[in-house]
Amino acid sequence: MNKTTATTFSADNLSDWLTHLEKLHPNAIELGLTRITKVGESLNLINFDAKVITVAGTNGKGTTCAYLERMLIDSGFKVGVYSSPHIHRYNERLRINGHELNDQVHCEAFAVIEAGRLETSLSYFEFATLACLHILKQQQCDYILLEVGLGGRLDATNMVESNISVVTTIGIDHIDWLGSDREVIGFEKAGVFRPSKPAICGELDIPQSIIKHANAISANLKCAGHDFKFELISESEWLWHGKTTIGPIKQTLMPIQNASTALAVIESLNLSLSTEQLIDSVQSASLAGRLQKLDNAACDLYIDVAHNPQSAEYLASQLARLKAQKSDNCKIHAIVGMLSDKDMSATLTATNQQIDNYNFVNLDCYRGATAEMLLAAYQNSENNQHNVTCFENVISAVNKVVDNAEASDIVIVFGSFHTVSDILNNEQG
């Protein structure tokens, strides 16, 4: 059993609390619900008066939550969102009606969890999850959106009883924890489904394990391509088809597939919402680090958290769209920093045909890959006929690449939440 001596730790600043959380548990990641459920039950954090929507999936969890958040807020509801990881600061992990809460609120919640956990050892993610759930309980929201951290079945968020469960996409990622088989991964993600309750799956190529598990527990499964779908009607507009048709909706840089999944969730809530308002909400939804354009560069500079082959394929499709809108001499310069346990070769293969020049950087964090490791992975990728440069870090790469780029060029920085964080920390620091 993982236990630690009961502590009376206290702090009045967020930084000290986060340092304490990092030291509490021997493992950065430890899947399982035994420890967190024990503490959650003692603090009454399992059941909520609000309607809870739990969102799992390999990619698209954050944007699906962002679409749902925008639609529900714009329709007059009080909405809380718990997500991870954060990009720039810890407070990003919790939003109430689109706004972060101050450090003091988080510190007070940490103190409650610290006192309530007694001798139970909690990982950083488990402790943070409990603290944010405590805050959400106090906020008396109408809807709570919980973004799964890793997997689904054994993720800390799955402790909470939800009203609707969502699986966005199924791809290969977190192999050490979830395996390299889509059927196995699908089963783990479907672990968030609840008996006799709505379960929405936005994956277009759905693993049979998801369908089998939903049937086994009598979940009310709604699948993309069968119960709902999106239809491109032009280069810039699309329609959504469920029980009714919504649109035309203007295409943004946020994934249509995740917007479609979010609309299916809204339909399952049986709310009488304005179609016009839903369209406006979908078109205005945004999320930091998802093809986010930065304004302080002479050329077009974007950042994106794409970090696995599936998300890189979507990034490549959007880079193609962006390039088509530019002049014929537009070049795309990529600055890439990744974690060493990701499938770097397959991720780069997904973007190779859209990139003109690569710039690989060292990622100075736990599990961070070096530029040389990325170069070796690139050499094992397909269609690898690019100019390649290696840099010591993200900032030095951005400064050099942006300075040398033409005004008509595009610079895209991607590969990890840590990579994007380095850019934003430099900008705001």
N, C-alpha and C positions, 0 to 999 in steps of 0.2 A: 504494500500500500504506500502511496505517496503522501506522506504527512510532514508537517513542519510544526515546530513548537509554536504554541499560541503567542501572538505578538500584540503589542500595544502600539504599533507604529502609527504615527500621525504626521501630517504635514499640512502646511497652509498654502502650498504652491503646487501647481500641476506637474512641473518638472520633477520634483522630488517623488511624487506619487508614481509617476511613470517609471522612474529608476527603480523604485521598490517593486513594481509589478514585474519588471524584467528579471529580478533576482529570486522571485518566489518559487519558481518551478524549474526543475532541472532540464526540461525539454521545451524548446520553442514551440513545437507542435505536438500535441498528444490528443488524438481523437478518442472519443468516449463520453458518455453522458452521466456516468456514475457520480463523479465528484461534483460537477456543476448542478446536477439535478438535486443532490442532497442539500446544497446551499440554497438553490432556487426555491425548493419546497419550503425550507425554513423561513425564507423571506417573502413568501407568497408571490413569486415571480413566474409562475407556470401558466396561470390563467389570467386573462385580461378582459375588462369590460369592452374595450375597443375591439373592432374586427381586425384580426391579425392576418396578414398576407406574407407568407414565407416564400422567398425567391431563391432557388438553387439553379445551377447550370455551370458549364465550363466557361462560357463567355456571355456577356450581355446582361448579367445580373444588375449591375449598376445603372445601365441605361434603361432597363425595364422598370426599375424602381423610380428612376427620374421621370419617365413618362407617366407612371401611375401617380406619383407625387404631384406632378403638375396638373393632371386632370382632376384629381380629387380636391386639391386646394382651390383650383379655379371654380369648382362646383360648390364651394362654401364649406368644406369639411376641414377639421383640424387634423393634420397628418404628421405623424412622427416617422422618421426613417433612421434605421441603424444600418450602417454599411462599413466595409473594411476592404483593404487597408486604407489609411489616410494618405494623402499625397504631400501636403505641406505642413499640417498641424493636426494633433490628435482630435481637436474639437470637431473636425470635419466628419467624424464617425457618427455623429448624431445631429439630426436636423429636426426642428419643429416648425412646421409651415415654411420650410425652405431656409430657415435661419439656424446658425450654430448657436450654442449656449456658451456662457462665459466659463472661465476656469473654475470659479468658486462652486458652481453647480456640480461640476464633475468631481471636484475635491470632496464635496459633501457626500456624493454618492459613493466614492471610493471608501470613505470612512465607514459608511453603513455596511458595505460588503466586507471590509476588513474585520469589523466587529462580528458580523454574522457568519463568517466562514469558519471561525474557531480554529480547529487544527487541520482543516481540509486544505491541501495544497492545490492551488489553481494556476493554470498557465496565464500568460499575459492576455490572450484572447478570451479565455473564460472569465477572468476577472473584469475585463473591459465590457464584455457582454452583459454580465450581471449588473454592473454599475449603470450601463445605459438602459437596461430594462427597468431598473429602479427609478431612473429619471422619467422614463416613459410612463410608468405607473402613476407618478405624481402629476404628469402633464394632462391626464384625462383626455387623450386624443380620441377622435372618432375612428381613425384607421392607423394601424401600425404596420410598416413595411420592414421586414427583417431580411437582410441580405445574408445568405449563407456564406461562411468563411471558406470552408473546404469540404467538398463532398456533399453531404446532406444528412444521411442516416445517422452518423455519429458526430455531426457538427454541434457545437454548443447551442446554436440558435434553435436546434430541433427539440430542445427541452420544452419550448413554449408550445402550447396547444394553439394551432392556427385554424382559421376559418376557410382559407383558400391556400393551396400550395401550387407553386409554379416551378417548372423546369424550362429554362430558356433554350440552351443548346447543349449538345453533347460532343465534346472533342477530346483529344488526348492531351492531358496535362496532369501535373502532380502524380507522375507515374509511381514514385516511391510509396505513395499513400493509397492511390486509387487503382493502380494497375494500368495496363496498356491496351485493354480490350474494351470497346465501346459498350458491349453488353454488360460487362461488370460495372463499368462506370455509370451506365444508365440506372442499374439497380441501386447503386449508392445514392445517386441524385434523387431517385424516386422515393427514397426513404423519408422524404418530407411529406409525402402524401398522407392523408388521414381518411379513415374509413367513412364512407357515405358522404364525404365532403367534396366540393369541386377541386379538381386537379387539372391544371392547364399546362400543356406541353407545346412549346414553340419550335422545337427541333423539327426541321423539314424531313430528315431521314431518321425517324424515331426508332431506337433500339427496341426489340421485342421485349426485353427485360422490363422496360417501363410499362408497357401494356399489360404484361403478365402480372406485375406487382399491383398495378391499379385494379385489375380484375380480382386478384386474390383478396384484397381488402375492401372490395366494393366501393372504391373511390369513383367519383363521377368525372371520368377523364374526358377532356376535350383536346383534340389534337390539331395542330397546324396542318393545313392541306386537306383536312377532312371536315372538321367542325367550324373552322374559320380559315381565312387566307387573305393575302394581299395580292393586288393585281397592278402591275405597272401599266399606266395608260399613256405615258409619254416619258421623255427623258427627265421630266421634273415633277410629275404628278402620279399619284397612285390612289387606288380604292381599297377599302377594307370590306370584306364580306364575312358576315356572321349570320345571325338571325335576320339582321338588316344590313344594308350597305351604307357605308360612311365614306364621304369624299365628294369631289377630289381633294386630296391632301397633298400639299407641296412637300417635295422631298428635301430633307436637310442632310447634314453630315452625320446625324445620328442614325443607327441602323433601323430600316423599315421593319425588318423581321421582329425586332424587339418592341417596336411600336404596335405591331399587329398582335403580339402576345399580350401586351398591356391592355389593348382594347378588348381582347377576349376575357381578361380578368374583370374589366369594368362590366361587360355584358353579364358575367356570372354573378355579379353583385345585385343584379336586377334593380338598378337605380334608374330613375327617370331623369336622365341628364340631357341637356341640349346638345344636339348633334353639332351645331355651329360652334359651341363652346369646346367640345371635344376636339374638333378639327384645329381650332386656334391653340389649344393646349399642346397637342401633338407637335404642331409646327413651331412652338416656342420653347419646348423642353430642351434643356441643355445639361451638361455634366462636365466638370473640370477634367482635363486630361483625355478627353475623347475627341480627337481631331480638333483640339482647341487651338485657335489662331492667336498668336501673340502679336501685339501691336507695335513693338519697339524695334522692328527690323526693316531695313530698306527693301528686302524681298519678302515673299510670303513665308512665314515661319510657323510651323505647326508642331504640336506635341501630342503624342498618343501613347496610351499604356499597353498597346498590343504586345503580347509576350509569348504567344504560342502560335502554331501553324494556322489554326482556325481564325483567330483574331487577325493574324497577319494577312490572310486571304481577303478579309473584309477591308482592311486598311489599303491593300493594293487596289481593290476595286474603286475605292474613293479617291485614291491618288490619280487613277486614270481619269475619273470625272473632273477632278481639279485641273489636271494637265490639259484636258480637252477645252477648257474654258480660257486657257492662256494662249499666247502666241506660239507659232510653230517652233521657235527656237528655245522654248522652255525646257530646262533641265531640272531633274529632281535629285537633290543631294540628301542622302540619308545619314543620320548620326545615330548609331546603335549601341546601346549598353544593355546587357542581359544578365540574368542569373545563370550560374553554371549548370544547374540541374534542369534547365529547360532544353527542349529539342531545338537547338540553335540552327542546325543545318536545314531542317524542314521549315523553320520560321523564315529563314532567309530565302529559301527556294520560293516561298509564297510571294515574296516581294521583289525578287530579282528582275522580273520583266518590266517593272515600272520604275526601277531606280537606275540613274545614270552613274552616280558616284557613291561609294560607301565610305563612311568614316567610323571606325570602331574605337570604342573607348573602354578604359578600365572602369569597372563599377565597384567602388570602395564601400562594400557592405557585406554582411553575412551571406555567403554563397555567391557573391558577385564574381562574374567572369572577367578575365583580363582581355585586353584588346587582342592579344596573341591567340587566346582561346577562340575568340570570335572569328579571327582570321582563318584559323584551322578549320572551324566549322563551315565557314564560307567556302573554303576550297573543296569541301565535301558536298556542297550544295549543287543544285542543277542550274544551268544557264549562268555560270559564274565568270563572266567576261567584263568585269567592271574595273574602273580605277579605284584602288583601295588605299586608304591612309589610316594609320593608327595614332591615337592621341592618349595623353596621360589621363584625361578626365573629360567629362561632358562639357564643362564650361569652356575649356580651352578649344575644344572642337567647334562649339557653336560660334565662338568669337572669330575663329579663323575661317570657317566655312561661310558664315554670313557675310564677312568682309569681302570675300572673294567671289561671292555669287552675284549674278546679274539681277537687275530689278525684276526681270521676267521669270526668274527661277523660283523653285519651291524647295524649302529646306524642311525635312520632316525628322523629328527626334522621337525615337520609339524604342521599345524593347523591354521595359519594366516600369513599374510604379516608382521604383527608386530613381530611374533615369529622369523621368518627368519631374520628380520631387527636386532633384538637383537643379533643374532649370528654374523652377518656381522659387525655390529657396534663394537662389542667386538674384532673381529679379526683385524679390520682396525683402531681401536681407540688406 
